Amino acid sequence: MADQGQVEMAFGIKQYIATPSPAGDELTSKALPTSGGAALRRTELVMRGIAIVSSIAGLVFLATDRQSRAFTLYTSVIIQTAVYSDTKALLCTVFVLGMVAVYSVLQMIRCLCVQSASSIPPSSALSWTIFMFDQLMTYLLLSVSAASAQSAWFAEQGSEGFKWAKVCYLYEKFCQQVGSGMFGAFVACLALAITSVISAFSLFANGDYVQ
């Protein structure tokens, strides 16, 4: 009987060691999420801040771009002014940059006021909304920025096939300011792309890690 009792006691101790502790599981499951979730939130906050600054900078550079030149035709003097609205691609880029700036400000407010108090549940309606709008803004800004970059290239280099002459040597200041605006647009697009990855991770990754 003594041997049987020792065997049962040893079996009980072994079973107790093999059984995971609920408190230990909870501590292990929450150790990574706290640091990982905080890192994601900080990265998202920084990227949305960059998107705000770069989109507003690109918007200001393009919307205020203007240069006038006087040309002599026979005995007449013609004054022509180059503005961003002369190119439809630049006009669309200015409009989309305004949308991106407003959207990024709203998301920044959400990051500071909402997500700092409580995490957004994965696969919730809000997570899907953030993910979809991040994707939409990224692809929309990328498409108009690419179209504007092509127009700027034609203005700088011309096109022999289409018989388009170079115009940037006539409006040098205007083209330089367009280049600055396009740089801001592409930086904003890159920042939006990174936030899209973060929102996708928050939506599709393990909920225990995100919370």
C-alpha positions as CSV (number, residue, x, y, z in Angstrom):
1,M,0.0,0.0,0.0
2,A,2.9,2.3,0.8
3,D,4.4,1.7,-2.7
4,Q,1.0,2.3,-4.3
5,G,0.7,5.6,-2.4
6,Q,4.2,6.7,-3.5
7,V,3.4,5.9,-7.1
8,E,0.1,7.9,-7.0
9,M,1.9,10.8,-5.3
10,A,4.6,10.8,-8.0
11,F,2.1,10.6,-10.8
12,G,0.2,13.6,-9.2
13,I,3.3,15.7,-9.0
14,K,4.2,14.9,-12.6
15,Q,0.7,15.7,-13.8
16,Y,0.8,19.0,-11.9
17,I,4.1,20.0,-13.5
18,A,2.8,19.1,-17.0
19,T,-0.4,21.1,-16.5
20,P,0.2,24.8,-17.6
21,S,-0.7,27.4,-15.0
22,P,-3.6,29.7,-16.1
23,A,-1.8,32.7,-14.6
24,G,1.4,31.8,-16.4
25,D,-0.5,31.5,-19.7
26,E,-2.1,34.9,-19.2
27,L,1.3,36.4,-18.3
28,T,2.9,34.9,-21.3
29,S,0.2,35.8,-23.7
30,K,0.1,39.4,-22.5
31,A,3.9,40.0,-22.3
32,L,4.4,40.3,-26.1
33,P,1.1,42.0,-27.0
34,T,1.8,44.9,-24.7
35,S,5.2,45.7,-26.2
36,G,4.2,44.7,-29.7
37,G,1.0,46.6,-29.7
38,A,2.7,49.7,-28.3
39,A,5.4,49.5,-31.0
40,L,2.7,49.3,-33.7
41,R,0.8,52.2,-32.3
42,R,4.0,54.4,-32.2
43,T,5.0,53.4,-35.7
44,E,1.4,54.2,-37.0
45,L,1.5,57.5,-35.2
46,V,4.8,58.5,-36.7
47,M,3.8,57.4,-40.3
48,R,0.5,59.3,-40.1
49,G,2.4,62.4,-38.9
50,I,4.7,62.1,-41.8
51,A,1.7,61.7,-44.2
52,I,0.2,64.9,-42.7
53,V,3.3,67.0,-43.1
54,S,4.3,65.8,-46.5
55,S,0.8,66.0,-48.0
56,I,0.3,69.5,-46.7
57,A,3.8,70.5,-48.0
58,G,3.1,69.0,-51.4
59,L,-0.3,70.7,-51.5
60,V,1.2,74.1,-50.7
61,F,4.0,73.8,-53.2
62,L,1.6,72.8,-56.1
63,A,-1.3,75.1,-55.2
64,T,0.9,78.2,-54.9
65,D,3.0,77.4,-58.0
66,R,2.8,80.3,-60.5
67,Q,5.2,81.9,-63.0
68,S,4.6,84.5,-65.6
69,R,6.7,85.2,-68.7
70,A,6.5,87.8,-71.4
71,F,6.8,86.8,-75.1
72,T,7.2,89.1,-78.1
73,L,5.2,88.2,-81.1
74,Y,5.9,90.6,-84.0
75,T,5.1,93.9,-82.4
76,S,2.9,92.6,-79.6
77,V,3.9,91.5,-76.1
78,I,2.1,88.4,-74.8
79,I,2.2,87.5,-71.1
80,Q,1.6,83.9,-70.3
81,T,1.2,82.5,-66.8
82,A,1.8,78.9,-65.9
83,V,-0.3,77.5,-63.0
84,Y,-0.8,74.0,-61.7
85,S,-4.4,73.9,-63.0
86,D,-3.1,74.0,-66.6
87,T,-2.3,70.3,-66.2
88,K,-5.2,68.1,-65.2
89,A,-2.9,65.6,-63.5
90,L,-1.5,68.3,-61.2
91,L,-5.0,69.5,-60.5
92,C,-6.1,66.0,-59.5
93,T,-2.9,65.6,-57.3
94,V,-3.7,68.8,-55.4
95,F,-7.3,67.6,-54.8
96,V,-6.1,64.1,-53.6
97,L,-3.4,65.7,-51.4
98,G,-6.1,67.7,-49.7
99,M,-8.1,64.5,-49.1
100,V,-5.0,62.7,-47.7
101,A,-4.2,65.6,-45.4
102,V,-7.7,65.7,-43.9
103,Y,-7.9,61.9,-43.6
104,S,-4.5,61.7,-42.0
105,V,-5.4,64.4,-39.4
106,L,-8.6,62.4,-38.5
107,Q,-6.6,59.2,-38.2
108,M,-4.0,61.0,-36.0
109,I,-6.8,62.2,-33.7
110,R,-8.1,58.6,-33.6
111,C,-4.6,57.3,-32.7
112,L,-4.1,59.9,-29.9
113,C,-7.6,59.9,-28.4
114,V,-9.2,56.5,-29.1
115,Q,-6.6,53.8,-29.5
116,S,-4.5,55.0,-26.6
117,A,-7.5,54.4,-24.2
118,S,-8.5,51.0,-25.6
119,S,-7.3,48.7,-28.4
120,I,-9.5,48.3,-31.5
121,P,-10.8,44.7,-31.6
122,P,-9.4,42.8,-34.6
123,S,-11.8,42.0,-37.4
124,S,-14.2,44.7,-36.1
125,A,-16.1,47.1,-38.3
126,L,-13.7,49.9,-37.4
127,S,-10.7,47.8,-38.2
128,W,-12.1,47.0,-41.6
129,T,-13.0,50.7,-42.2
130,I,-9.5,51.8,-41.4
131,F,-8.0,49.1,-43.5
132,M,-10.2,49.9,-46.6
133,F,-9.6,53.7,-46.3
134,D,-5.8,53.3,-45.9
135,Q,-5.7,51.2,-49.0
136,L,-8.0,53.6,-50.9
137,M,-5.9,56.7,-50.0
138,T,-2.6,54.9,-50.8
139,Y,-3.6,53.8,-54.3
140,L,-5.4,57.0,-55.1
141,L,-2.4,59.1,-54.2
142,L,-0.1,56.8,-56.0
143,S,-2.1,56.9,-59.2
144,V,-2.4,60.7,-59.4
145,S,1.3,61.2,-58.4
146,A,2.4,58.8,-61.1
147,A,0.3,60.7,-63.7
148,S,1.7,64.0,-62.5
149,A,5.3,62.7,-62.6
150,Q,4.7,61.6,-66.2
151,S,3.4,65.0,-67.1
152,A,6.4,66.7,-65.4
153,W,8.7,64.4,-67.4
154,F,7.2,65.5,-70.7
155,A,7.4,69.1,-69.7
156,E,11.1,68.6,-68.8
157,Q,12.2,66.4,-71.7
158,G,9.5,66.9,-74.3
159,S,8.4,64.1,-76.6
160,E,9.6,63.6,-80.2
161,G,6.9,61.1,-81.0
162,F,4.1,63.4,-80.0
163,K,6.0,66.5,-81.2
164,W,5.8,68.0,-77.7
165,A,8.4,70.7,-77.0
166,K,10.3,71.2,-73.8
167,V,8.7,73.9,-71.6
168,C,10.6,73.8,-68.4
169,Y,13.5,75.8,-69.8
170,L,10.9,78.6,-70.2
171,Y,9.3,78.1,-66.8
172,E,12.2,76.9,-64.7
173,K,10.9,78.1,-61.4
174,F,7.5,76.6,-62.0
175,C,8.9,73.2,-62.8
176,Q,11.3,73.2,-59.8
177,Q,8.3,73.9,-57.5
178,V,6.3,71.2,-59.2
179,G,9.2,68.8,-58.4
180,S,9.1,69.8,-54.8
181,G,5.4,69.2,-54.6
182,M,5.7,65.8,-56.3
183,F,8.4,64.8,-53.8
184,G,6.0,65.6,-50.9
185,A,3.3,63.6,-52.6
186,F,5.5,60.5,-53.0
187,V,6.7,60.8,-49.4
188,A,3.1,60.9,-48.3
189,C,2.3,57.9,-50.5
190,L,5.1,55.9,-48.9
191,A,3.9,56.8,-45.4
192,L,0.4,55.7,-46.3
193,A,1.7,52.5,-47.7
194,I,3.4,51.7,-44.3
195,T,0.2,52.5,-42.4
196,S,-1.7,50.3,-44.8
197,V,0.6,47.4,-43.8
198,I,0.0,48.2,-40.1
199,S,-3.8,48.3,-40.5
200,A,-3.7,45.0,-42.5
201,F,-1.6,43.4,-39.7
202,S,-4.1,44.7,-37.1
203,L,-6.9,43.3,-39.1
204,F,-5.6,39.9,-40.1
205,A,-3.0,39.0,-37.5
206,N,-3.5,37.1,-34.3
207,G,-5.9,39.0,-32.1
208,D,-4.0,38.1,-28.9
209,Y,-0.9,39.8,-30.3
210,V,-2.7,43.0,-31.5
211,Q,-4.7,43.6,-28.3
